[in-house]
């Protein structure tokens, strides 16, 4: 930022806070202590709202010349703020709150340590990451564009999020998803989808869940997309196609043992390469993907239910977002 006379001002943070998710009194105290220690000017404070969950506030912070933008809230707040900051070059720092904190987990940021997270905003280092861009088509033909930093999904995954009880989620966290899944799994029909990957000829398949991810770790340390890297310029896709209870058991085995154990070592990866069985999970990688459905399907983005869609076009925007991480990371 520059003063009217042309002299450079002190660095200044902008704090975008979701007042429903965050103890704002504690956050203000942590930010004031960190900015004073760093010698920065008093921070700009902006609150999200139902009408503006973060995109407009982020653009306001960028226009104000913020040195760093701090997003304090859950996954929905982080996604919205990130969307408003794409290609700005200004770093985004996270103060994780809420249930999932998926981007923070995939960046190995500290959970539940507000002062440490705030300090990172003023003292950390910057790292460029990819962002996913999704254009969705509604049943009536209307189109919308959204950014995502973690993943989008259709099928059981999206229906689970839509069916999750908000009050239960507030009380028990991500375990509320387990309750929702158990309640709806028998009534979820398979999804018939026609897709293209990086301009390939259109193919058709049937899935129960299809996820397109920018990074691969879920709450509880579950590694769903073992090859996903947040800065490799690629999107990772997983299709789950269990036909019966045994198939779902194979999915659980694949996620817990193959992804959680074997994929983490060279020997484990060799064992998997030698195993020629048909797997319950199918993986793909690419830069863009289109999906068309025979009927409107539930859709989710970064853990947020987005209603029903009839088509999705997804692409990766390499290094489109700068995030601030701890120096020791």
C-alpha positions as CSV (number, residue, x, y, z in Angstrom):
1,X,0.0,0.0,0.0
2,X,1.1,3.6,-0.7
3,X,0.2,6.8,0.9
4,X,-1.2,9.7,-1.1
5,X,2.2,11.3,-1.1
6,X,3.8,8.2,-2.7
7,X,5.6,6.9,0.4
8,X,5.1,3.2,1.1
9,X,2.8,2.5,4.1
10,X,3.4,-0.3,6.6
11,X,2.2,-3.8,5.7
12,X,-1.4,-4.4,6.6
13,X,-3.5,-7.6,7.0
14,X,-7.1,-8.0,6.1
15,X,-9.1,-10.4,8.3
16,X,-12.2,-12.0,6.8
17,X,-14.1,-13.6,9.6
18,X,-17.2,-15.8,9.7
19,X,-18.8,-14.6,13.0
20,X,-20.9,-17.8,13.3
21,X,-17.8,-20.0,13.3
22,X,-15.2,-18.0,15.1
23,X,-14.7,-16.5,18.6
24,X,-14.1,-13.0,17.2
25,X,-13.0,-11.5,20.5
26,X,-10.2,-14.1,20.9
27,X,-9.3,-13.6,17.2
28,X,-9.0,-9.9,17.5
29,X,-6.7,-10.2,20.5
30,X,-4.5,-12.7,18.6
31,X,-4.3,-10.5,15.5
32,X,-3.6,-7.3,17.4
33,X,-0.7,-9.0,19.3
34,X,0.8,-10.4,16.1
35,X,0.5,-7.2,14.1
36,X,2.1,-5.2,16.8
37,X,5.0,-7.6,17.2
38,X,5.5,-7.6,13.4
39,X,5.3,-3.8,13.2
40,X,2.3,-3.9,10.8
41,X,-0.5,-1.3,10.6
42,X,-3.8,-2.2,12.3
43,X,-5.7,-4.8,10.3
44,X,-8.7,-4.3,8.1
45,X,-11.7,-6.3,9.5
46,X,-14.4,-7.7,7.3
47,X,-17.3,-10.0,8.2
48,X,-19.0,-12.6,6.0
49,X,-22.7,-12.8,5.7
50,X,-25.4,-14.9,4.1
51,X,-25.4,-12.6,1.1
52,X,-21.6,-12.5,0.9
53,X,-20.0,-15.7,2.2
54,X,-16.5,-14.4,1.3
55,X,-16.0,-13.7,-2.4
56,X,-17.0,-10.0,-2.3
57,X,-15.1,-9.5,1.0
58,X,-12.0,-11.0,-0.6
59,X,-12.2,-8.7,-3.6
60,X,-12.6,-5.8,-1.2
61,X,-9.5,-6.8,0.7
62,X,-7.5,-7.1,-2.5
63,X,-8.7,-3.7,-3.7
64,X,-7.7,-2.2,-0.4
65,X,-4.1,-3.4,-1.0
66,X,-3.9,-5.9,1.8
67,X,-0.5,-7.5,2.3
68,X,-2.1,-10.8,3.4
69,X,-5.7,-11.9,3.7
70,X,-6.6,-14.0,6.7
71,X,-9.7,-16.3,6.3
72,X,-11.2,-17.3,9.7
73,X,-14.0,-19.8,9.3
74,X,-14.9,-23.2,8.0
75,X,-14.5,-24.8,4.6
76,X,-17.2,-22.7,3.0
77,X,-15.6,-19.5,4.1
78,X,-12.1,-20.6,2.9
79,X,-13.5,-21.6,-0.5
80,X,-15.4,-18.4,-0.9
81,X,-12.4,-16.2,0.1
82,X,-10.1,-18.2,-2.2
83,X,-12.5,-17.8,-5.1
84,X,-12.4,-14.0,-4.6
85,X,-8.6,-14.0,-4.5
86,X,-7.7,-16.1,-7.6
87,X,-4.7,-14.8,-9.5
88,X,-4.4,-11.8,-7.2
89,X,-0.9,-12.8,-6.0
90,X,-1.8,-11.8,-2.5
91,X,-1.3,-14.6,0.0
92,X,-4.2,-16.2,1.9
93,X,-3.6,-17.3,5.5
94,X,-6.0,-19.7,7.3
95,X,-7.3,-19.7,10.8
96,X,-9.1,-23.1,10.7
97,X,-12.5,-23.4,12.3
98,X,-15.6,-25.6,11.8
99,X,-15.7,-29.3,11.1
100,X,-13.6,-30.3,8.1
101,X,-10.8,-27.7,7.6
102,X,-9.9,-29.7,4.6
103,X,-7.5,-27.3,2.9
104,X,-5.7,-26.7,6.2
105,X,-5.3,-30.4,6.8
106,X,-3.9,-31.0,3.3
107,X,-1.4,-28.2,3.9
108,X,-0.5,-29.7,7.3
109,X,-1.5,-26.6,9.1
110,X,-2.0,-26.6,12.9
111,X,-5.6,-27.3,14.0
112,X,-7.2,-25.6,17.0
113,X,-4.2,-23.3,17.7
114,X,-5.5,-19.8,16.9
115,X,-2.5,-17.8,18.0
116,X,-0.1,-20.0,16.0
117,X,-2.3,-19.8,12.9
118,X,-2.5,-16.0,13.2
119,X,1.3,-15.7,13.7
120,X,1.8,-17.6,10.5
121,X,-0.1,-14.9,8.6
122,X,2.5,-12.4,9.7
123,X,5.7,-14.5,9.7
124,X,5.1,-17.4,7.3
125,X,6.3,-18.1,3.8
126,X,4.2,-18.2,0.6
127,X,3.4,-21.2,-1.5
128,X,1.4,-21.2,-4.8
129,X,-1.2,-24.0,-5.1
130,X,-3.6,-25.1,-7.8
131,X,-7.4,-24.3,-7.7
132,X,-10.2,-26.3,-9.4
133,X,-12.8,-24.4,-11.5
134,X,-16.2,-26.0,-12.0
135,X,-18.9,-24.8,-14.3
136,X,-22.2,-26.5,-13.4
137,X,-25.5,-26.7,-15.4
138,X,-28.8,-26.8,-13.6
139,X,-31.9,-28.7,-14.8
140,X,-33.3,-25.6,-16.3
141,X,-30.2,-24.8,-18.2
142,X,-28.8,-22.1,-16.0
143,X,-25.0,-22.2,-15.6
144,X,-22.8,-21.2,-12.6
145,X,-19.1,-21.0,-12.1
146,X,-17.4,-21.9,-8.8
147,X,-13.8,-22.4,-7.6
148,X,-12.8,-25.2,-5.3
149,X,-9.6,-25.8,-3.3
150,X,-10.2,-29.4,-2.2
151,X,-12.7,-31.5,-4.2
152,X,-16.2,-31.7,-5.8
153,X,-18.4,-34.8,-5.8
154,X,-21.6,-36.4,-7.0
155,X,-23.5,-39.5,-5.9
156,X,-23.4,-40.8,-2.4
157,X,-20.8,-38.3,-1.3
158,X,-23.0,-35.3,-2.3
159,X,-26.2,-36.9,-0.9
160,X,-24.5,-37.6,2.4
161,X,-23.6,-33.9,2.8
162,X,-27.1,-32.8,1.8
163,X,-28.6,-35.2,4.4
164,X,-26.2,-34.3,7.3
165,X,-28.0,-32.8,10.3
166,X,-26.4,-29.4,11.0
167,X,-27.0,-29.5,14.7
168,X,-25.5,-33.0,15.0
169,X,-22.5,-31.8,12.9
170,X,-22.0,-28.9,15.3
171,X,-22.0,-31.2,18.3
172,X,-20.0,-34.2,17.0
173,X,-18.1,-32.9,14.0
174,X,-17.4,-35.1,11.0
175,X,-19.0,-38.1,12.7
176,X,-22.3,-36.6,11.7
177,X,-21.4,-37.6,8.1
178,X,-21.3,-41.3,9.2
179,X,-24.8,-41.0,10.7
180,X,-26.1,-39.4,7.5
181,X,-24.4,-42.1,5.3
182,X,-25.9,-45.0,7.4
183,X,-29.3,-43.4,7.1
184,X,-29.4,-42.9,3.3
185,X,-27.0,-45.5,1.8
186,X,-29.7,-48.1,1.0
187,X,-31.8,-45.6,-0.9
188,X,-29.0,-44.1,-3.0
189,X,-29.2,-45.2,-6.6
190,X,-26.2,-45.6,-8.9
191,X,-25.4,-42.6,-11.1
192,X,-25.1,-43.1,-14.8
193,X,-22.6,-40.6,-16.2
194,X,-21.0,-39.8,-19.6
195,X,-17.6,-38.2,-19.3
196,X,-14.6,-37.0,-21.1
197,X,-11.1,-36.6,-19.7
198,X,-8.6,-34.2,-21.3
199,X,-10.6,-34.2,-24.6
200,X,-10.9,-37.9,-24.9
201,X,-13.9,-39.5,-26.7
202,X,-17.0,-39.5,-24.5
203,X,-17.4,-42.7,-22.4
204,X,-20.2,-43.9,-20.1
205,X,-20.0,-45.6,-16.8
206,X,-22.1,-46.2,-13.6
207,X,-20.8,-45.0,-10.2
208,X,-22.1,-44.6,-6.7
209,X,-19.7,-41.8,-6.0
210,X,-17.4,-39.8,-8.2
211,X,-15.0,-37.2,-6.7
212,X,-12.7,-34.8,-8.5
213,X,-10.0,-33.5,-6.2
214,X,-7.2,-30.9,-6.0
215,X,-5.9,-32.7,-2.9
216,X,-6.7,-36.0,-1.3
217,X,-6.9,-36.2,2.5
218,X,-10.2,-36.1,4.4
219,X,-11.0,-35.7,8.1
220,X,-9.5,-38.3,10.3
221,X,-6.5,-38.5,8.0
222,X,-8.4,-40.7,5.5
223,X,-6.3,-40.7,2.3
224,X,-8.9,-40.9,-0.5
225,X,-6.8,-39.7,-3.5
226,X,-3.3,-41.1,-2.8
227,X,-1.6,-39.5,-5.9
228,X,-3.1,-36.1,-5.4
229,X,-0.7,-33.1,-5.0
230,X,-2.0,-29.6,-4.4
231,X,0.6,-28.0,-6.7
232,X,1.1,-30.5,-9.6
233,X,-1.2,-28.9,-12.1
234,X,-3.5,-31.9,-12.2
235,X,-6.8,-33.0,-10.9
236,X,-7.3,-36.4,-9.4
237,X,-10.5,-38.4,-9.9
238,X,-11.8,-41.4,-8.0
239,X,-14.9,-43.5,-9.0
240,X,-16.5,-45.8,-6.5
241,X,-18.5,-48.6,-8.1
242,X,-19.5,-51.2,-5.4
243,X,-22.3,-53.5,-6.5
244,X,-23.2,-55.0,-3.1
245,X,-22.1,-55.2,0.6
246,X,-18.9,-57.0,-0.4
247,X,-18.1,-54.2,-2.8
248,X,-18.5,-51.6,-0.1
249,X,-16.2,-53.7,2.1
250,X,-13.7,-53.6,-0.7
251,X,-14.0,-49.8,-0.8
252,X,-13.3,-49.6,2.9
253,X,-10.3,-52.0,2.6
254,X,-8.9,-49.9,-0.3
255,X,-9.1,-46.6,1.5
256,X,-7.9,-47.9,4.9
257,X,-5.2,-50.4,3.8
258,X,-4.2,-49.7,0.3
259,X,-4.3,-45.9,0.5
260,X,-3.6,-45.6,4.2
261,X,-0.8,-48.1,4.5
262,X,0.5,-49.5,1.2
263,X,0.6,-46.3,-0.8
264,X,2.8,-44.7,1.8
265,X,5.8,-46.9,1.2
266,X,7.8,-48.1,-1.9
267,X,7.3,-51.7,-1.0
268,X,3.6,-51.2,-0.6
269,X,3.3,-49.6,-4.0
270,X,5.1,-52.6,-5.5
271,X,2.6,-55.0,-3.9
272,X,-0.3,-53.0,-5.3
273,X,1.3,-52.9,-8.8
274,X,1.6,-56.7,-8.7
275,X,-2.1,-57.2,-7.6
276,X,-4.2,-57.6,-10.8
277,X,-7.6,-57.8,-9.1
278,X,-10.4,-55.5,-10.2
279,X,-10.4,-52.7,-7.6
280,X,-13.4,-51.1,-5.9
281,X,-11.9,-47.7,-6.6
282,X,-10.8,-46.5,-10.1
283,X,-8.4,-43.5,-10.3
284,X,-7.7,-41.0,-13.1
285,X,-5.7,-37.9,-13.5
286,X,-6.1,-35.0,-15.9
287,X,-6.4,-31.3,-16.4
288,X,-10.0,-31.0,-17.4
289,X,-13.1,-33.3,-17.2
290,X,-16.7,-33.0,-18.3
291,X,-19.6,-35.0,-16.8
292,X,-23.2,-35.3,-18.1
293,X,-25.9,-37.2,-16.2
294,X,-29.1,-38.9,-17.3
295,X,-31.0,-37.1,-14.6
296,X,-30.3,-34.2,-12.2
297,X,-27.9,-35.3,-9.4
298,X,-26.8,-33.9,-6.1
299,X,-23.5,-32.0,-6.2
300,X,-21.1,-30.8,-3.5
301,X,-18.1,-28.5,-3.5
302,X,-15.6,-28.5,-0.7
303,X,-18.1,-30.2,1.6
304,X,-20.9,-27.8,0.8
305,X,-24.2,-29.0,-0.7
306,X,-24.9,-27.2,-4.0
307,X,-28.2,-28.7,-5.1
308,X,-28.8,-30.7,-8.2
309,X,-27.0,-30.4,-11.6
310,X,-27.2,-32.1,-14.9
311,X,-23.7,-31.5,-16.1
312,X,-20.3,-30.4,-14.8
313,X,-17.2,-29.1,-16.6
314,X,-14.1,-29.0,-14.4
315,X,-10.6,-27.8,-15.1
316,X,-7.5,-27.0,-13.0
317,X,-6.0,-23.5,-12.7
318,X,-2.3,-24.2,-11.9
319,X,-0.7,-22.0,-9.2
320,X,-3.8,-19.7,-9.1
321,X,-3.8,-19.2,-5.4
322,X,-0.9,-18.2,-3.0
323,X,-1.2,-19.5,0.5
324,X,0.9,-18.6,3.5
325,X,2.3,-21.5,5.5
326,X,4.6,-21.8,8.6
327,X,8.3,-21.4,7.8
328,X,9.1,-24.7,9.5
329,X,6.7,-26.6,7.3
